[in-house]
Amino acid sequence: MSSGTRGFDLLGATCGLLVFAPVMGVVAAAVRLGGKPVFFRQTRLGLGRRPFTILKFRSMVNGKVTPVGRVLRATGLDELPQFINILRGEMSAVGPRPLTGDDVARLGWTGPEYDFRWLARPGLTGLAQIAGSDSPQASLELDRAYLADHDALLDCRLIALSFAVNVLGKARVRQWFRKTKRCT
């Protein structure tokens, strides 16, 4: 990763935390009203398949999505704490979705032919996250396409679409994206 990309991540995550601080405060209070803890932590695989602890706002209790969690997931607001993962250097603003070790094993993505996916830090957003997909294989191919041919303009477009998700919801943005294919 170039130092320019890391600088972009640091600036973006810092700005994201500042801009979204009021929203994060409201979300934290809403989640807290439903009980403790406010944050969900889980081990995911990052750059070089190294494990790290991802942060999200808690959206489930006892295996069921909460009413607040439903809204958080639909808008992607549950993922705002991942700005902290970016500041720590565990994630990037844009990249492949961070997966658990169990996900990787279940999908059969353990062989060296899948190593390309872990040559970059996982992203808070990415082509596969924005486009949505019908299958893990389709997501893998979107990750492959992104990693093979990404640039700053594509990253900025994906980030802009992520903000649209926060306002309009994943379903609307994905529907628009699939109709227009404006990022590729």
C-alpha angles and dihedrals in degrees: 000000000000121000087240091061092048089049089051089050093049093047093044095047092047092049090043092054091048095046095043096040093102091046091047090051092053092045092049091051092048092049091046091054086063092053140269142347107044093195132057115213125193137165113249133173118254138174110347089007090286113157122242135168113255120208126217137155108265111258101168139059121194092349095308127108111243122226090252089044091055090059093043092052094045091054099034091238090128087072098057093100087065087082082080090055088053092051089050090054094243094112140023129222090249129026144092118326111269110247134197120244088247090054091052092050093045091050092046092236094139100106127093091256086073096049091100088075092062097046089091133045113265114256138235083222135009146159093278092046093051098040095044114206142223095230144018089248091057090050090049091052091049089051090049092050092048095048093046096051115016127137139170093272093055090046090052091049092050091048091050090051089050090057088050088054089055090056105030102026132246096275095057095044093047091049091051092044093051092050095049105025086204097161101058 
